Amino acid sequence: MESSSERKIIFTCMLGCLMLLLFYQGDFTGSALQIQDVPSYTDATDVLSAQNGMKYILVWTSPNSESIKSWGQGQGQFIKRKCKVNSCYVTPNRSLLPSTSHFDAVAFHGPEIIKYVPGPAVRSPHQKYVFVNVESSHNYPICDERYDGYFNWTWTYRLDSDESFGYVTIRNITGDIIGPNKTMNWIKLDSMQPIDKETKKLLEKKNKTAAWIVSNCNSLSKRETFVFKLQHELKRYGLRIDIFGGCTRPSKKCPRSRTKGLECLKMVQEEYYFYLAFENSFSEDYVTQKLLTALQNYAVPVVFGDANYTRFMPDGIYLHAGKIKPPDLAKEMNDIIKDKDKYYSFFKWRNHYSYHKKEESPDSDALCRMCEMLHDQTLVKKETVYKDFRIWWNILGACSSTSMLSVYSILTF
């Protein structure tokens, strides 16, 4: 028969094993243990001691939304992206900590809170409620007054957000990040160096007018109407726009898979003089990857949106369809194609600047910056709140009944 002391030892061992099993909720891959979650805690003191410098981000809305799913869950993405500060943990699990008030940040995805979504029942002063959105405010206005004075930080495409969660990073010739910013000190086009022989050789192969890769055929900006008119005007000069996607019949295909998608981009680079970087809606600073498609693939961007494009490009390297009527734009495109030296001048910027996706490098990655901000005690202790959030975010008249009907029709299209 076991003695009392032996039973205590056995019970202690069993309890220890059980605690280890609860702590390491994972599976083995080779010899590495994959920890899928962290333990739950019993009180605030345990939370602080167990975090050991880790900052916890609670995704309050869906973790599968387009903007947020790339964050992943856990610490993995911060490590994978080689963030300078990587002690952050993302989770949609509201019960991971004993109270939602223990999370350092709570993230709300903009498109999912068009209709009011109740937040956590308890809110702590140290927390940052974060509005996250890379989609246009024209498409996704926030109209409920309960969101005024609700958010502490914003991560959106807008350049006056707490962190720009946009699409584009601009670097100078030495690789330093210089934009986009509200004020840019561009080198004047006349002072830029001429293009080199290799670039000229590539541009000499161009033989088609313009390409447009599009999937949304019912935009608030009515870009498709403008393109239809421009197409009509270009016919006068024997020119045309090749449209890829499902918005025309018959349509040209441009697959979204990475491998086949690169073939489409190569085609833009080798064959087309212009690329239509037309946005689906009008919002301040709303400039998407469409601009990168043009600039990274040796095509002159023809832009259409409500951004101040001088925050993104020097004057003289793009055409602004929003400021010129289709007949005049068609004539200008024809004149540029016929004047090779003029066309070459649109690419002089390549001697001085480069354009990149934000997530391409840790020093521009918005997710990395998010973690840095949560570890910056000066920022965290600073009390900030968007008292007039709706005025800051929405375009004028966005919350009228007519505008909201348009938004809901797009969401269900």
N, C-alpha and C positions, 0 to 999 in steps of 0.2 A: 504493500500500500504506500502511496506517495505521501511524503510528509507535507506539512503546511508550507514550508519554505520552498519545496520542490514545485508545489502547485503554483506558488507566486511567480517562480521563475518561468514556468511554462506559460502562464497567463500573460506575463510581461512580453515574452517572445512572440506569442500569438498576436498581441495587441500591436507590437512593433511592426510585424509583417503586414497586418491589416492597414496600418497607417501608411506604409511604403506603397502598398498597392493603390491606395486612394490618391497618393501624391503623384505617382507616375502612371497617369492614365494614357498609355500610349502603346505603340507596337514596336517590334524590333525590325530594323532593316540592316541586314548584315550584323555588325557588332554595335551599331549606334542605336541608342534608345531615343525614340521620337516622342518628346513630351508634347502632348496635344493641348494641355490646359494647365492652369495653376490651381493650387488648393483654395478652397473657400476658407474664410476666416471667421472668427467668433466675435471679435470686437475691434474697435477702431485702433487700439494699441497694436494688436496683432497685424492689422493691415499695414500700418506704417513700418513695422519692423520687418515684415515679410517682403514688402515691395523692394527694399534694398535699392532705391533709386529708380525703379521702374515706374514709368508713367502709363496709366491705363486710359485707353480711349474707348468709350462705349458708343457703338453705332446704334442709335435709337431707331432709325428707320431701317429699311431692308439692306442687308449686307451684300445683296446681289445686284444692286443698282449699278448702272454702267460706270458712274463716277467713282463709286466706293469699292466695288469688288476687286479692283486692282490692288487695294490695300492688303488684301488677304486677311487672315486671322492669326493672332499671336504676334510674335516678334519677327517672323521669317522675312517679311518684305524689307524691313529696315536693315537686316543683315545682308540680304541678297542684293540690295541696291547700294551697298557699301556706304551707308549713311555715316557721317562723321560722328553723330550722336545716334545710337541705335537702341537705347534702353526705353523702348516704348512697346506697348502691347495693345493690339486691336481686338475687340470682341463684340459680338452682338448679344452675348449672354448677360442679361440684366442681373442674374443671380450670382455672377462670378465673385463679387464682393458682397459683404453683408448688407450694403445699402447702395443704391445708385448714387447717393451723395458722396461716396468715397472715390468715384472715378474722377480723374483729373480733367477729362474733357468728354463732352457728350456731343456727338455729331448728328446733324439733321440734314438729310438730302433734300435740296430745294424742291424738285419736281414732285416729291411725295407729300409735301405739306402745303400744296395749293389749297386743299381743304384742311382745316385746322386738325392737327394731330396732337392730343394731350401729351405733354412731356412727363418726366419723372414727378412723382408726388412730393418728393423732398429734394430741395436744392441747397447745395452748400456754397458759401461765399467764395471758396477757393476754386470752384469749378469754372471751366470755360465752356459755355454753350456755343457751338460752332455751326454756322450756316455754310453748307458745302454745295457748290453748284458750278458746273462748267457749261451748263445750258443757258441759252439766252433768256433774259428776264422778259423779253417780248413774248416768248413762248410759255414761260412759267412765272407769271406775276404772283406775288404773295399779297393777298388782299385782306386777310383777317387782322383786325386791329390788335389782337392779342399778341401778335409778333412784334409790335413796337415795344422797345425796351426789353426784349427777350434774349437776343443774341449778344455775346461778348466779343466774339471774333468772327471774321468772314474769310472763307477760302473760295474765291470765285475767279472768273476770268477778268474781272474788273481790276484795273491797275491801282485803284485806291483801296483794294481789299487789304486785310491784315497780312495775307499771303496770297500772291497771285497763283491761282490754280488753273492757269490757262494752257495754251498750246505751244507757245513760241518762246524761244530764248535767242537773244542776239548777242554775238560776241565780236570783239574787235580783232585786229590782225594778230594780237599777242594772246588771244584766247580769253581775255577778261570779259565777264558779263557786263553789257552796257545797256541792255533793254529787253523788252520794251518798257518805256517810261513815259510819263506825261510830258516831260520835256527831254528832247533828244538833240544833241549837238552833232548833227551829221556833217560829214565832209560834203561840200558842194559838188554837184555832178561835174562841173567844169574843172574842178581841181583834182578829180579822181584820175588814176592812171588808166591808160587804154588797156583793153583786154589783150591777153597773150595769144600766141599763134595757135596753141592747142584749143583754147576756147573758141577762137574764130573758126577753126577747122570743124569743130562740133556744130557750131551754129550754121555753117554753110550747107549742112545736110538737110536743114528744115525744108519741108515741102507742103505742109498742110497749115491751114489758118489757125484754128483754135479747137481745143478739146474741153469738154465739160463732163466731169464724172459726178453723177447726181442720183440720189435715191428718193428724197422727199419731193414729191411732185405737187404738193399742195401747201406751199410755204406762205407764211404771213407776209414776207417781203414781196411776194408776187414776182420773184425773180424769173420764173418760167415765162411770164408774160413779156418781160423785157427781152429775154433770150429769143422768143418767137419773133418779136419785132426786129431785133438785131439780125437774126437769120435772114429775114426778108430783105433787109437793106444790104447785107453782104452779097446777096445774089447779083446785085447790080454790077459788082466787080468780079464776078466769077469765083467768089469765096464762100466758104461755109463753115459752120460749127459742127463738129462731130460730137454727138451726145452719147455718153455711155451710161447705162442704167436702164431702169424700167419706165422712164418718163416719155419715151417716144416709141412709135411703131413704124417700121421695125426698129428695135433697139440694138445698139452695139453692147457687147458684154464686156464687163471689166470685173472679174471675180474678186471677192473680198479676202480670199485666202492669201496668206503672206507671200507664198511663192509665186502664184499666178498674178497677184496684185502688183508685185514688183515688175512683172512683164509689162503691165499697163503703164507704170511709171517710166519704164525704159522707153516705151513708145512715145510718151509725152516728151521726154528728153530728146529723142532723136528726130521726131517728125513735126512737132507743132511749134509754131511761132508764139502763140498765146495760150494761156490757160485761164478759164473763167473761175475765179475764186469768189463765187457768189454766195453770200450767207443767206440762211433761210429766214432770218428775222433781223429786225433793227434794234440794236442795243449798244450803248456806249462801251467801247473797248472789245466788243464781241468779234474777235478775229480767230478763226479756227485753223485746223490743219490744212485747209484748202490753200491757204497762202503758202504754207511750206511745200505743198505739192508743186506749185509753180516755181518758187524760188530755188528749191533743191534740184529741180529737173530742167533747168535752163530754158524756162518759158516765161515770157513777160506776163505778170499777173494783171488780169482785168478784174478789178475789185468792185463789189456791190454790197454795201453795208452802211451802218451808221457810226462806225468807228472813225476817229481822227487818225487816218492812216500814216500821218507823219510821225506818230508815236511808234510805228512799226517799220517804216521804210523811208529812205531818203526820197525827196521829190525827184521825178525824172526816171524812176525805174519801174513805174507801174502806170496803168490807165484806170481812171475812176469812172466806172459806168454810171454811178449815182449822180455825177455832175455833168453829164453830157448826153444829149439825146441820141437814140439809136442811129439816125442817118449820119450825124456828125462822127459818132464813134466808128461806124463802119468805114467812113472815108479815112479817118485817122489810122485805123488798122491797115487799110490798103496802102496808104502813103508810107507807113513804116516798113511794110514788107518790101516795097519797091526800093526803098533807100537803105541799103545794107549798112552803111556807116551809122545811120541813125539807129537802126535796130541793134547794132553792136554796142552802142552807148548805154543801152538799158542794162548791160551786164558789167559795167565798170565797177559796180559796187563789190563784185567778187574779189577785187584786189584789196579790199579794206574791211569787209565784214563777212560773217558767216551766220547761217540760220540753223537752228536745231530744235528738236523736241525737248520739252522741259525735263522729261524723265531720262534723258540720254546720259546725264552726268549727276553725281551726288550733289555737286554744288549748285545745281539748278532745280533739282528734284523737289517738288512741292511736298511730298510725303516726308522726305528727310527734313525739310524746313519745319514741318509740323512738329516733329519730335524735338528739334532744337528749341522751338518756341516754348514747348511745355517744360523744358529744362532751364529756361531762362527765368530766373527768379524775379528779375526786374519787370519783365513782361507779365509774368503770372500775378505778381502782387499789384500791378497797376489795374485799377478798377476802370473797366471800359464797358460800355453798353451802347447799342445802337437804338437810341430813344425813338428816332423817326425812321425806323428800318424800312418801312414801306416806301417812304419818299426817296430814300437812298437807292433802293433796289429797283423799283418799278419805273417804267417809262410813263410819260404823262398820259393819263386816260386809260391806263392798262386795266384798271379795275371797274370800268364801266360795264354794264350788262352786255352791251354789244361785243366788247372786246373779250369778255369771258366766254361768250358763246363761241367765238372764233377759236379760243384756246381749247375748249372742250371738244370741238369738232376735230381739231388736229390730234388730240390725245386719243380719240377713238377712230381715227381714219384708217 
